[in-house]
Amino acid sequence: MQTRRFDGTLNPFNNQPYSKQYRGILRNRKELPIYAHMTANQIMIVVGETGSGKTTQIPQLVCHLDVPHSRGKIVACTQPRRIAAMSVAKRVADEMDLTLGKEVGYSVRFDDMTEPGTTFLKYMTDGMLLREAMSDPDLSRYSTVILDEAHERTLATDILMGLLKDVTKRRPDLRLIITSATLDTHKFQQYFGTDEHSLAPLFVIQGRTHPVEVIHAQEQEPDYITDAIRTVLRIHRMEGEGDILLFLTGQEEVDNACKGIMTGAQDLLKQNPSAVGPLVCIPLYASLDAEQQERVFDPPPPRRNPGGPAGRKVVVSTNIAETSTTVDGIVYVVDSGVSKQSVYNPRIRVESLSVSPISKASAKQRAGRAGRTKPGKCFRLYTEKEFKAFKDQDPPGILRGNLDSTVLALVKIGTRDLVQFDYIDSPAPETLPRALATLNYLGALDNEGDLTVLGITMAELPLDPQLAKALVVSPEFGCSVEILTIVSMLSVPNVWVRPTNQRLEADRARASLTIPDGDHLTLLNVYDKWVRNSRRSNWSWNNYVSQRSLLEAEQARCQLESLMIRFDIELVSAGKGPGLHKRVREALACGFFMQVAHKEGRAYVTVKDNQKVFIHPSCGLGDKPEWVLFNEFVLTSRPFIRTVTAIDPEWLLGEAASYYDIDNWKDGEAKRSLMRTRNQLPTQTSGHSSEG
């Protein structure tokens, strides 16, 4: 292994002089105890509080120890979230005096800022590294893999741990570093130990944190958003200097809270201009673009007058600020005690988002954000009794996630026995059989569990299996160009913009773009009109759609189109004739036939699983059709289906004959409807789904 001295004046990665600042960083880094620790171990676990530098400094240290570029290798550092991969890559490139997208880059779904042959340090989502493992199971391009934020236990990170544990046995030259922000790492040490009696080496980075006073609510308010706004304004009025970080659950809550806080701050200023300083409120959530995310690092506004109250910055964030982004200057944290969590129900084969209490570990992470620069305070909007009822840890993703894509990836990598795969935590017993059955119905796996020709192509597409299936078979319906657009629009953040003070105008604009046959066709219409209007941002603004989401959809579309060409998926358009909508809806039914509901009374009932659901108010269907397919299941005040399109029942009998084996169903309205449809058909056609 090559090592480099840190006292040179030339940067070994570009042969340019180091900046004075970076020379100081290098001199300090060689004194770190972790330096010697890393050279002695192939696998190691690193624990460090968020903000201790493990995400930015360890990859740089590895690059100087390993000099990967001299052997054409890459150091990979995975992140659970794309926002972290992109922002940290930029920060590290600046710190190393290198160019983002060249020597230091990032790779997230539909956005690759790397340069082959030049990039030697790559930040990437864990899902992207898992995709690379499908085509290169030994990950031969990499000299070191750093699985960062492993305590979040995402599904992709857990699977990567199992794969990399095996790869390190085949590749003694590959170094593996697992980093965590919590001290609960014994499980990691056991998992990566050489045998049942030995533990993988652990290194602890001491964080430079200050004490944080935790203040629980005396009683919990029913409306935590109003309570949060009130608490932020009370801190602004009564507490000393320092910025505030407020944790809420999602984009709509964050935007509404920002508006409420700014309105309240203006009222305080009118009441007593000399008592409070200027305040700026900055939202932070995953779907913001990189430029907007960077605003959280801006300094607070300056004092209005010399000697007057200091300015204050309020960052209103989802749980991504727990670990993915460290914002200096935070002295006060307001913790709502809830987050939006995705939970997969294998029985009805849908993933739902619901607001749930956080864990004690998350509460500790949130409180710790207040002690980065000086002693701080954490105001918890829940009682101490409620805190004691929280779970110790959030359940790992493998116990609550949809395994369809993961199983498809593992089969593509060559895993023959999914049950015996070396999981750090085994999935729930019913999830693997359900995933295998789903992939079999989709035609991706045959009855022996092997990939079909269709499945090989589906596995190569960075899409959920249902979307991948619809895209791959769409040429048979003469509408692959249209399905490509719809799939791209479904792969980016919500395109609709609905400002709190302009909801009526936004709803009118949306109605003017709505196609009554279904939301998927509406998304197609939005994209096509945007393109016909020269992709102008003022068109997006006037129609209350997100220009950023449309640009991301275009980027995703370009990448998917190149993959379609690579895998000989014909690009053909249904044109503008009357059959366009029918062809598109039929192609979608090939992918989403398991996410279908039948109208019964004023509600709908999901087929086979008999889950009563309601069409979400945001959907644009005209007359409520008898049969619909849906893209999302949302559990809020009641179970809703969202992104909904009308379908004809005969498509289900034709394209998904093995799944819709109605002779073996229990009697019910859906069965009787399908039997009437079958009796009216001249012949029974065989579909794509079971033959592959």
C-alpha positions as CSV (number, residue, x, y, z in Angstrom):
1,M,0.0,0.0,0.0
2,Q,1.4,3.4,-1.0
3,T,1.4,6.2,1.5
4,R,2.2,9.9,1.1
5,R,3.8,12.5,3.4
6,F,1.5,15.4,4.2
7,D,4.2,18.1,4.3
8,G,4.6,18.5,0.5
9,T,3.7,21.7,-1.3
10,L,2.2,20.1,-4.3
11,N,-1.2,18.4,-4.4
12,P,-0.4,14.8,-5.5
13,F,-3.8,14.6,-7.2
14,N,-3.4,17.5,-9.7
15,N,0.3,18.6,-9.2
16,Q,-0.9,22.1,-8.3
17,P,0.3,24.0,-5.2
18,Y,-1.8,23.5,-2.1
19,S,-3.6,26.4,-0.7
20,K,-2.3,27.7,2.6
21,Q,-5.6,26.6,4.3
22,Y,-5.3,23.0,3.0
23,R,-1.6,22.7,4.0
24,G,-2.8,23.4,7.5
25,I,-5.5,20.7,7.3
26,L,-2.9,18.2,6.0
27,R,-0.5,18.9,8.9
28,N,-3.3,18.4,11.4
29,R,-4.6,15.2,9.7
30,K,-1.4,13.3,9.9
31,E,-1.6,13.6,13.7
32,L,-4.9,11.9,13.9
33,P,-4.8,8.5,15.7
34,I,-7.0,7.0,13.0
35,Y,-4.1,7.4,10.5
36,A,-2.2,4.3,11.9
37,H,-5.4,2.5,12.6
38,M,-6.5,2.5,9.0
39,T,-3.2,1.2,7.6
40,A,-3.5,-1.9,9.8
41,N,-7.0,-3.2,9.1
42,Q,-8.9,-4.3,6.0
43,I,-12.3,-3.8,7.7
44,M,-13.0,-1.3,10.4
45,I,-15.9,0.4,12.1
46,V,-15.7,4.1,12.8
47,V,-18.0,5.9,15.2
48,G,-18.2,9.6,15.3
49,E,-20.9,12.1,16.2
50,T,-22.5,14.0,13.3
51,G,-20.3,16.9,12.6
52,S,-17.1,15.1,13.7
53,G,-15.8,15.1,10.1
54,K,-16.1,11.5,9.3
55,T,-18.0,12.1,6.1
56,T,-15.5,14.7,4.8
57,Q,-12.2,13.8,6.4
58,I,-12.0,10.0,6.3
59,P,-12.4,9.8,2.5
60,Q,-9.7,12.4,2.0
61,L,-7.4,10.6,4.5
62,V,-8.0,7.3,2.6
63,C,-7.1,9.0,-0.7
64,H,-3.7,10.2,0.8
65,L,-3.0,6.8,2.3
66,D,-4.0,4.8,-0.7
67,V,-3.3,7.2,-3.7
68,P,-6.0,5.3,-5.6
69,H,-5.5,7.4,-8.8
70,S,-2.0,6.0,-9.3
71,R,-3.6,2.6,-9.8
72,G,-6.7,3.7,-11.7
73,K,-8.8,2.9,-8.6
74,I,-11.6,4.9,-6.9
75,V,-12.5,5.5,-3.3
76,A,-16.3,5.3,-2.9
77,C,-18.2,6.9,0.0
78,T,-21.9,6.0,0.0
79,Q,-24.7,8.1,1.5
80,P,-28.3,7.2,2.3
81,R,-29.6,10.4,0.7
82,R,-28.8,12.1,-2.6
83,I,-28.7,15.5,-1.0
84,A,-25.8,14.4,1.1
85,A,-23.9,12.8,-1.7
86,M,-24.1,16.0,-3.8
87,S,-23.5,18.6,-1.1
88,V,-20.6,16.7,0.5
89,A,-18.9,16.1,-2.8
90,K,-18.9,19.8,-3.5
91,R,-17.6,20.6,-0.1
92,V,-14.8,18.1,-0.3
93,A,-13.8,19.1,-3.8
94,D,-13.4,22.7,-2.5
95,E,-11.5,21.6,0.5
96,M,-9.0,19.5,-1.6
97,D,-8.5,22.3,-4.1
98,L,-10.0,20.0,-6.8
99,T,-12.7,20.3,-9.4
100,L,-16.2,18.9,-8.7
101,G,-17.0,16.4,-11.5
102,K,-13.4,15.6,-12.2
103,E,-11.1,14.3,-9.4
104,V,-14.0,14.4,-6.9
105,G,-17.5,13.6,-8.1
106,Y,-20.8,12.2,-7.2
107,S,-23.3,9.7,-8.6
108,V,-27.0,9.7,-7.8
109,R,-29.9,8.3,-9.8
110,F,-30.2,10.2,-13.1
111,D,-27.3,12.5,-12.2
112,D,-23.6,11.5,-12.6
113,M,-21.0,14.1,-12.0
114,T,-17.9,12.0,-12.5
115,E,-15.3,11.7,-15.3
116,P,-14.0,8.2,-16.2
117,G,-10.3,7.9,-15.7
118,T,-10.1,11.1,-13.7
119,T,-12.4,10.8,-10.7
120,F,-10.8,9.0,-7.8
121,L,-13.1,10.0,-5.0
122,K,-16.8,9.4,-5.6
123,Y,-19.7,10.2,-3.3
124,M,-22.7,8.2,-4.2
125,T,-26.0,6.9,-2.9
126,D,-25.9,3.4,-1.5
127,G,-28.5,2.4,-4.2
128,M,-26.1,3.5,-7.0
129,L,-23.3,1.3,-5.6
130,L,-25.7,-1.6,-5.3
131,R,-26.6,-1.1,-9.0
132,E,-22.9,-1.2,-9.9
133,A,-22.5,-4.5,-8.1
134,M,-25.1,-6.0,-10.5
135,S,-22.6,-5.7,-13.4
136,D,-19.4,-5.9,-11.4
137,P,-19.9,-8.2,-8.3
138,D,-16.3,-7.7,-7.2
139,L,-16.5,-3.9,-7.4
140,S,-13.1,-4.1,-9.1
141,R,-13.0,-0.4,-9.9
142,Y,-12.7,0.5,-6.2
143,S,-9.8,0.4,-3.8
144,T,-11.9,1.4,-0.7
145,V,-15.6,1.5,0.0
146,I,-16.8,3.7,2.9
147,L,-20.4,2.9,3.9
148,D,-21.3,6.2,5.7
149,E,-24.2,6.8,8.1
150,A,-24.6,3.0,8.4
151,H,-26.7,3.5,11.6
152,E,-29.6,4.6,9.3
153,R,-29.8,1.0,8.2
154,T,-31.2,1.7,4.8
155,L,-32.2,-1.3,2.7
156,A,-29.4,-0.7,0.2
157,T,-26.7,-0.2,2.9
158,D,-27.7,-3.5,4.6
159,I,-27.5,-5.4,1.4
160,L,-24.2,-3.8,0.5
161,M,-22.8,-4.9,3.9
162,G,-23.7,-8.5,3.0
163,L,-22.2,-8.2,-0.5
164,L,-19.0,-6.4,0.7
165,K,-18.4,-8.8,3.5
166,D,-18.1,-11.5,0.9
167,V,-16.1,-9.4,-1.6
168,T,-13.4,-8.6,1.0
169,K,-12.8,-12.3,1.3
170,R,-12.2,-12.6,-2.4
171,R,-10.3,-9.2,-2.6
172,P,-7.8,-8.8,0.2
173,D,-6.8,-5.5,-1.5
174,L,-10.2,-3.9,-0.9
175,R,-10.6,-1.8,2.2
176,L,-14.0,-1.5,3.8
177,I,-14.9,1.2,6.4
178,I,-18.3,1.3,8.1
179,T,-19.1,4.6,9.7
180,S,-21.9,5.3,12.2
181,A,-23.1,8.3,14.3
182,T,-24.1,6.1,17.2
183,L,-22.2,4.0,19.7
184,D,-24.6,1.1,19.2
185,T,-22.1,-0.6,16.9
186,H,-21.6,-4.0,18.6
187,K,-23.8,-5.6,15.9
188,F,-21.5,-4.2,13.1
189,Q,-18.4,-5.4,14.9
190,Q,-19.9,-8.9,15.4
191,Y,-21.1,-9.1,11.8
192,F,-17.7,-8.2,10.3
193,G,-15.7,-10.2,12.8
194,T,-13.5,-13.0,11.3
195,D,-15.3,-15.6,13.4
196,E,-18.0,-15.8,16.0
197,H,-15.6,-15.0,18.8
198,S,-13.8,-12.0,17.2
199,L,-15.0,-8.5,16.6
200,A,-14.1,-6.1,13.8
201,P,-11.9,-3.3,15.0
202,L,-13.7,-0.2,16.3
203,F,-12.4,3.4,16.2
204,V,-14.1,6.2,18.0
205,I,-13.7,9.8,16.8
206,Q,-14.4,12.2,19.7
207,G,-16.8,14.9,18.7
208,R,-16.2,18.5,19.6
209,T,-19.7,19.0,21.1
210,H,-20.9,21.3,23.9
211,P,-23.6,20.4,26.6
212,V,-27.2,20.7,25.4
213,E,-30.0,21.4,27.8
214,V,-33.1,19.3,26.9
215,I,-36.5,20.8,27.8
216,H,-39.6,18.6,27.4
217,A,-43.1,19.9,27.0
218,Q,-45.3,19.8,30.1
219,E,-48.1,18.4,28.0
220,Q,-48.2,17.7,24.3
221,E,-50.2,20.0,22.1
222,P,-52.5,18.3,19.5
223,D,-51.3,20.6,16.7
224,Y,-47.5,20.2,16.7
225,I,-47.0,22.5,13.7
226,T,-48.7,25.5,15.5
227,D,-46.8,24.6,18.7
228,A,-43.5,24.5,16.7
229,I,-44.1,27.9,15.2
230,R,-45.0,29.3,18.6
231,T,-41.8,27.8,20.2
232,V,-39.5,29.2,17.5
233,L,-41.0,32.7,18.0
234,R,-40.6,32.4,21.7
235,I,-36.9,31.5,21.3
236,H,-36.5,34.4,19.0
237,R,-38.0,36.8,21.5
238,M,-36.5,35.5,24.7
239,E,-33.3,33.6,24.1
240,G,-29.8,34.8,23.4
241,E,-27.9,34.8,20.1
242,G,-27.8,31.6,17.9
243,D,-29.6,30.0,15.1
244,I,-32.6,27.7,15.3
245,L,-33.2,24.3,13.7
246,L,-36.8,23.0,13.6
247,F,-37.6,19.4,12.7
248,L,-40.9,18.7,10.9
249,T,-42.0,15.8,8.6
250,G,-42.4,16.9,5.0
251,Q,-42.2,19.6,2.3
252,E,-45.7,21.0,2.9
253,E,-45.3,21.2,6.6
254,V,-41.9,22.9,6.2
255,D,-43.1,25.5,3.7
256,N,-46.2,26.3,5.8
257,A,-44.1,26.6,9.0
258,C,-41.6,28.9,7.2
259,K,-44.5,31.2,6.2
260,G,-46.0,31.1,9.8
261,I,-42.6,31.9,11.4
262,M,-41.9,34.8,9.0
263,T,-45.4,36.3,9.6
264,G,-44.9,35.9,13.4
265,A,-41.5,37.5,13.2
266,Q,-42.9,40.5,11.4
267,D,-45.5,40.9,14.0
268,L,-42.9,40.8,16.8
269,L,-40.9,43.5,14.9
270,K,-43.9,45.8,14.7
271,Q,-44.7,45.4,18.4
272,N,-41.2,46.2,19.6
273,P,-38.5,46.9,16.9
274,S,-35.7,47.2,19.4
275,A,-36.4,43.8,21.2
276,V,-35.8,41.4,18.3
277,G,-33.3,41.2,15.5
278,P,-33.9,40.4,11.9
279,L,-34.9,36.8,11.1
280,V,-34.6,34.7,8.0
281,C,-36.3,31.3,7.6
282,I,-34.8,28.7,5.3
283,P,-36.5,25.4,4.3
284,L,-34.6,22.2,3.9
285,Y,-35.9,19.0,2.4
286,A,-34.7,16.4,-0.1
287,S,-36.4,17.6,-3.2
288,L,-34.9,21.1,-3.1
289,D,-32.2,21.7,-5.7
290,A,-28.6,22.0,-4.7
291,E,-28.5,25.8,-4.9
292,Q,-31.5,26.1,-2.5
293,Q,-30.0,23.5,-0.1
294,E,-26.8,25.6,0.1
295,R,-28.8,28.5,1.6
296,V,-28.7,26.7,5.0
297,F,-25.0,27.5,5.2
298,D,-25.5,31.2,4.7
299,P,-24.7,33.4,7.7
300,P,-27.6,34.9,9.7
301,P,-28.8,38.4,8.7
302,P,-26.8,41.3,10.1
303,R,-28.0,43.5,13.0
304,R,-30.2,46.4,11.9
305,N,-28.3,48.8,14.1
306,P,-25.0,48.7,15.9
307,G,-25.6,47.4,19.4
308,G,-29.0,46.1,18.5
309,P,-30.2,42.5,18.7
310,A,-28.3,40.0,16.5
311,G,-29.9,38.5,13.4
312,R,-31.1,34.9,13.5
313,K,-31.4,32.1,11.0
314,V,-34.1,29.5,11.3
315,V,-33.7,26.3,9.4
316,V,-36.9,24.3,9.0
317,S,-36.0,20.8,8.0
318,T,-37.2,17.2,7.6
319,N,-35.2,14.5,9.3
320,I,-32.4,14.9,6.7
321,A,-30.8,17.4,9.0
322,E,-30.4,14.7,11.6
323,T,-27.4,13.2,9.9
324,S,-27.0,14.2,6.2
325,T,-26.2,17.9,6.6
326,T,-24.3,19.7,9.4
327,V,-25.3,23.4,9.8
328,D,-22.9,25.3,12.0
329,G,-24.3,28.1,14.2
330,I,-27.3,26.1,15.4
331,V,-27.8,26.7,19.2
332,Y,-31.5,25.9,19.5
333,V,-33.3,22.8,18.3
334,V,-37.1,22.5,18.2
335,D,-38.0,18.8,17.9
336,S,-41.5,17.9,16.9
337,G,-40.9,14.3,17.8
338,V,-42.3,12.9,14.6
339,S,-41.1,12.0,11.1
340,K,-42.6,10.7,7.9
341,Q,-41.7,7.1,7.5
342,S,-42.2,4.7,4.6
343,V,-43.6,1.3,5.5
344,Y,-44.3,-1.5,3.0
345,N,-47.3,-3.8,3.5
346,P,-46.5,-7.0,1.6
347,R,-50.0,-8.2,1.9
348,I,-51.5,-5.4,-0.2
349,R,-48.1,-4.9,-2.0
350,V,-48.0,-1.1,-1.5
351,E,-45.7,1.3,0.3
352,S,-47.3,3.9,2.4
353,L,-46.0,7.1,4.0
354,S,-47.2,7.9,7.5
355,V,-46.3,10.3,10.2
356,S,-44.9,8.3,13.1
357,P,-43.0,9.0,16.4
358,I,-39.2,9.1,16.1
359,S,-36.9,6.8,18.0
360,K,-34.9,7.7,21.1
361,A,-31.7,7.5,18.9
362,S,-33.2,10.0,16.5
363,A,-34.2,12.3,19.4
364,K,-30.6,12.2,20.6
365,Q,-29.3,13.0,17.2
366,R,-31.6,16.0,16.9
367,A,-30.7,17.3,20.3
368,G,-27.0,17.0,19.5
369,R,-27.3,19.5,16.6
370,A,-27.7,22.3,19.2
371,G,-24.2,21.7,20.7
372,R,-21.9,22.1,17.7
373,T,-20.5,25.6,18.4
374,K,-21.5,26.5,21.9
375,P,-23.8,25.2,24.7
376,G,-27.3,24.9,23.3
377,K,-30.9,24.0,24.1
378,C,-33.3,21.4,22.7
379,F,-37.0,22.1,23.0
380,R,-38.9,18.9,22.7
381,L,-42.6,19.3,21.8
382,Y,-43.4,16.1,23.6
383,T,-43.4,15.1,27.3
384,E,-40.7,13.1,29.0
385,K,-43.2,10.3,29.5
386,E,-43.8,10.1,25.7
387,F,-40.1,10.1,25.1
388,K,-39.7,7.1,27.3
389,A,-42.3,5.3,25.2
390,F,-40.3,5.8,22.0
391,K,-38.5,2.8,20.5
392,D,-34.7,2.7,21.1
393,Q,-33.9,2.6,17.4
394,D,-35.7,3.0,14.1
395,P,-36.3,-0.4,12.6
396,P,-33.9,-1.2,9.8
397,G,-35.1,-0.7,6.2
398,I,-35.1,-4.4,5.5
399,L,-37.8,-4.9,8.0
400,R,-40.1,-2.2,6.7
401,G,-39.2,-1.8,3.0
402,N,-40.4,-3.2,-0.3
403,L,-37.9,-5.9,-1.3
404,D,-38.9,-6.3,-5.0
405,S,-36.0,-4.2,-6.4
406,T,-33.6,-5.6,-3.9
407,V,-34.5,-9.2,-4.8
408,L,-34.2,-8.5,-8.5
409,A,-30.7,-7.0,-7.9
410,L,-29.5,-9.9,-5.8
411,V,-30.7,-12.4,-8.4
412,K,-28.9,-10.3,-11.1
413,I,-25.7,-10.3,-9.0
414,G,-25.9,-14.1,-8.8
415,T,-27.3,-14.8,-5.3
416,R,-28.9,-18.3,-5.6
417,D,-30.3,-18.7,-2.1
418,L,-32.0,-15.5,-0.9
419,V,-33.0,-17.0,2.4
420,Q,-29.4,-18.0,3.3
421,F,-27.9,-14.6,2.2
422,D,-25.8,-13.1,5.0
423,Y,-28.2,-10.4,6.1
424,I,-27.2,-8.4,9.2
425,D,-30.9,-8.6,10.1
426,S,-33.1,-11.1,8.2
427,P,-36.2,-9.7,6.5
428,A,-39.6,-10.6,7.8
429,P,-40.6,-14.2,6.7
430,E,-43.4,-13.2,4.4
431,T,-41.5,-10.5,2.4
432,L,-39.1,-12.6,0.4
433,P,-41.8,-15.0,-0.9
434,R,-44.0,-12.0,-1.7
435,A,-41.2,-10.3,-3.6
436,L,-40.4,-13.5,-5.6
437,A,-44.1,-13.9,-6.4
438,T,-44.4,-10.3,-7.5
439,L,-41.3,-10.6,-9.8
440,N,-42.7,-13.9,-11.2
441,Y,-46.1,-12.3,-12.0
442,L,-44.2,-9.4,-13.7
443,G,-42.3,-11.9,-15.8
444,A,-38.9,-10.9,-14.4
445,L,-38.3,-14.4,-12.8
446,D,-39.3,-17.8,-14.1
447,N,-40.9,-20.5,-11.9
448,E,-37.4,-21.6,-10.8
449,G,-36.5,-18.1,-9.6
450,D,-34.1,-17.5,-12.5
451,L,-34.0,-14.2,-14.5
452,T,-36.0,-14.2,-17.7
453,V,-34.9,-12.2,-20.8
454,L,-37.4,-9.6,-19.7
455,G,-36.1,-9.7,-16.1
456,I,-32.5,-9.1,-17.3
457,T,-33.5,-5.9,-19.0
458,M,-35.7,-4.8,-16.1
459,A,-32.8,-5.2,-13.7
460,E,-30.7,-2.9,-15.8
461,L,-33.2,0.0,-15.5
462,P,-32.9,2.3,-12.5
463,L,-36.6,2.0,-11.8
464,D,-39.1,0.1,-9.6
465,P,-40.0,-3.2,-11.3
466,Q,-43.5,-2.1,-12.1
467,L,-42.3,1.0,-14.0
468,A,-39.5,-1.0,-15.6
469,K,-42.0,-3.6,-16.9
470,A,-44.3,-1.0,-18.3
471,L,-41.4,0.7,-20.1
472,V,-39.9,-2.5,-21.5
473,V,-43.2,-3.8,-23.0
474,S,-44.5,-0.4,-24.1
475,P,-43.3,-0.8,-27.8
476,E,-45.8,-3.6,-28.1
477,F,-48.5,-1.0,-27.6
478,G,-46.8,1.5,-29.9
479,C,-46.3,4.1,-27.1
480,S,-42.8,3.7,-25.7
481,V,-42.0,7.4,-26.2
482,E,-45.0,8.3,-24.1
483,I,-44.4,5.7,-21.4
484,L,-40.8,6.9,-21.3
485,T,-42.0,10.4,-20.5
486,I,-44.5,9.2,-17.8
487,V,-41.9,7.0,-16.1
488,S,-39.5,10.0,-16.0
489,M,-42.1,12.2,-14.5
490,L,-42.9,9.6,-11.9
491,S,-39.2,9.4,-11.0
492,V,-38.8,13.0,-9.8
493,P,-40.3,15.1,-7.0
494,N,-43.9,16.2,-7.2
495,V,-44.3,18.5,-10.2
496,W,-47.3,20.5,-8.8
497,V,-46.7,23.7,-7.0
498,R,-49.5,24.9,-4.6
499,P,-48.5,27.9,-2.6
500,T,-50.5,28.5,0.6
501,N,-51.7,31.9,-0.5
502,Q,-52.4,31.0,-4.1
503,R,-54.2,27.6,-3.8
504,L,-57.2,28.6,-5.9
505,E,-55.1,29.9,-8.8
506,A,-52.9,26.7,-8.6
507,D,-55.9,24.5,-8.7
508,R,-57.4,26.3,-11.7
509,A,-54.0,25.9,-13.5
510,R,-53.9,22.2,-12.7
511,A,-57.5,21.7,-13.9
512,S,-56.6,23.3,-17.3
513,L,-53.8,20.7,-17.7
514,T,-55.7,17.7,-16.4
515,I,-56.6,14.7,-18.7
516,P,-59.8,13.1,-17.3
517,D,-58.7,9.6,-18.2
518,G,-56.0,9.6,-15.5
519,D,-53.1,11.3,-13.7
520,H,-50.4,9.5,-15.7
521,L,-51.8,11.0,-18.9
522,T,-51.9,14.4,-17.2
523,L,-48.2,14.1,-16.4
524,L,-47.5,13.3,-20.0
525,N,-49.6,16.4,-21.0
526,V,-47.7,18.7,-18.7
527,Y,-44.3,17.6,-20.0
528,D,-45.3,17.8,-23.6
529,K,-46.8,21.3,-23.2
530,W,-43.6,22.4,-21.4
531,V,-41.5,21.1,-24.3
532,R,-43.8,22.8,-26.8
533,N,-43.4,26.0,-24.9
534,S,-39.6,25.8,-25.3
535,R,-39.1,24.7,-21.7
536,R,-39.5,28.2,-20.6
537,S,-39.5,28.8,-16.8
538,N,-42.3,31.5,-17.1
539,W,-44.6,28.8,-18.6
540,S,-43.9,26.7,-15.5
541,W,-44.5,29.7,-13.2
542,N,-47.8,30.6,-14.9
543,N,-49.0,27.1,-14.7
544,Y,-47.9,26.4,-11.1
545,V,-45.6,23.5,-12.0
546,S,-42.1,23.1,-10.8
547,Q,-39.5,24.0,-13.4
548,R,-36.8,22.2,-11.4
549,S,-38.9,18.9,-11.4
550,L,-39.4,19.2,-15.1
551,L,-35.7,19.7,-15.7
552,E,-35.0,16.7,-13.6
553,A,-37.6,14.7,-15.5
554,E,-35.9,15.7,-18.8
555,Q,-32.5,14.6,-17.4
556,A,-34.0,11.2,-16.2
557,R,-35.7,10.9,-19.6
558,C,-32.4,11.3,-21.5
559,Q,-30.6,8.7,-19.4
560,L,-33.5,6.2,-19.7
561,E,-33.7,6.8,-23.4
562,S,-30.0,6.0,-23.8
563,L,-30.6,2.7,-21.9
564,M,-33.6,1.9,-24.1
565,I,-31.3,2.3,-27.2
566,R,-28.6,0.2,-25.5
567,F,-31.0,-2.6,-24.8
568,D,-32.8,-2.4,-28.1
569,I,-36.2,-1.2,-26.7
570,E,-37.8,0.4,-29.7
571,L,-38.7,4.1,-29.4
572,V,-42.1,4.5,-31.0
573,S,-44.8,7.1,-30.5
574,A,-48.6,6.6,-30.5
575,G,-48.9,10.0,-32.1
576,K,-51.8,12.2,-31.5
577,G,-54.7,10.1,-32.7
578,P,-57.7,8.9,-30.6
579,G,-56.0,5.7,-29.6
580,L,-53.1,7.3,-27.8
581,H,-54.7,7.3,-24.3
582,K,-55.9,3.8,-24.7
583,R,-52.5,2.5,-25.7
584,V,-50.8,4.3,-22.8
585,R,-53.3,3.1,-20.2
586,E,-53.0,-0.5,-21.5
587,A,-49.2,-0.4,-21.3
588,L,-49.3,1.0,-17.7
589,A,-51.7,-1.9,-16.8
590,C,-48.9,-4.3,-17.8
591,G,-46.8,-3.0,-15.0
592,F,-49.3,-2.0,-12.4
593,F,-51.9,-4.8,-12.6
594,M,-51.2,-5.7,-9.0
595,Q,-52.1,-2.1,-7.9
596,V,-55.6,-2.1,-9.1
597,A,-58.8,-1.2,-7.3
598,H,-62.5,-1.8,-8.1
599,K,-65.3,0.7,-7.4
600,E,-67.7,-0.5,-4.7
601,G,-70.1,2.1,-3.5
602,R,-68.5,5.5,-2.9
603,A,-65.1,3.9,-2.2
604,Y,-62.7,1.5,-4.0
605,V,-61.5,-1.9,-2.9
606,T,-58.0,-3.2,-3.9
607,V,-58.2,-6.4,-6.0
608,K,-57.3,-9.6,-4.2
609,D,-56.5,-7.9,-0.9
610,N,-59.8,-6.3,-0.3
611,Q,-58.4,-3.1,1.2
612,K,-60.9,-0.3,1.2
613,V,-59.4,2.9,-0.2
614,F,-60.4,6.3,-1.5
615,I,-59.1,8.3,-4.5
616,H,-57.0,11.2,-3.2
617,P,-58.5,14.7,-3.6
618,S,-55.5,15.7,-5.8
619,C,-56.4,13.2,-8.5
620,G,-57.9,14.5,-11.7
621,L,-60.1,11.6,-12.8
622,G,-63.4,12.7,-14.4
623,D,-66.3,10.3,-13.8
624,K,-65.2,7.8,-11.2
625,P,-64.5,4.7,-13.4
626,E,-65.2,1.1,-12.3
627,W,-61.6,0.0,-12.5
628,V,-58.4,2.0,-11.8
629,L,-54.7,1.4,-11.3
630,F,-52.7,3.5,-8.8
631,N,-49.1,4.4,-8.4
632,E,-49.1,5.3,-4.6
633,F,-50.9,4.4,-1.4
634,V,-51.0,7.2,1.1
635,L,-52.2,6.7,4.7
636,T,-53.3,10.0,6.2
637,S,-56.7,10.7,7.6
638,R,-57.8,7.6,5.7
639,P,-56.3,5.3,3.1
640,F,-55.9,7.1,-0.2
641,I,-54.7,6.0,-3.6
642,R,-52.9,8.6,-5.6
643,T,-51.7,9.0,-9.2
644,V,-54.6,7.1,-10.5
645,T,-55.6,6.1,-14.1
646,A,-58.8,4.4,-15.5
647,I,-58.3,1.0,-17.0
648,D,-60.5,-1.6,-18.8
649,P,-61.0,-4.9,-17.0
650,E,-60.3,-7.0,-20.1
651,W,-56.7,-5.8,-20.0
652,L,-56.2,-7.5,-16.7
653,L,-57.5,-10.8,-18.0
654,G,-55.2,-10.5,-21.0
655,E,-52.0,-9.0,-19.7
656,A,-52.0,-10.6,-16.3
657,A,-53.8,-13.9,-16.8
658,S,-51.9,-15.8,-14.2
659,Y,-52.5,-13.2,-11.5
660,Y,-56.1,-12.8,-12.4
661,D,-57.0,-16.4,-12.0
662,I,-60.5,-15.5,-11.0
663,D,-61.9,-19.0,-10.9
664,N,-60.0,-19.5,-7.6
665,W,-61.0,-16.2,-6.0
666,K,-63.6,-15.7,-3.3
667,D,-66.9,-14.4,-4.5
668,G,-67.2,-10.6,-4.5
669,E,-68.1,-7.7,-6.7
670,A,-64.6,-7.5,-8.4
671,K,-64.8,-11.3,-9.2
672,R,-68.3,-11.0,-10.6
673,S,-67.3,-8.0,-12.7
674,L,-64.3,-9.8,-14.2
675,M,-66.3,-12.9,-14.9
676,R,-68.9,-10.8,-16.8
677,T,-66.0,-9.3,-18.7
678,R,-64.4,-12.7,-19.5
679,N,-67.7,-14.1,-20.8
680,Q,-68.0,-11.2,-23.2
681,L,-64.5,-11.7,-24.7
682,P,-64.3,-13.6,-28.0
683,T,-61.1,-15.4,-27.0
684,Q,-58.8,-15.6,-24.0
685,T,-55.5,-14.0,-24.8
686,S,-52.3,-14.8,-23.0
687,G,-50.4,-11.9,-21.5
688,H,-46.8,-10.8,-21.0
689,S,-46.8,-11.0,-17.2
690,S,-46.4,-14.7,-16.5
691,E,-44.4,-15.8,-19.6
692,G,-41.7,-13.1,-19.4
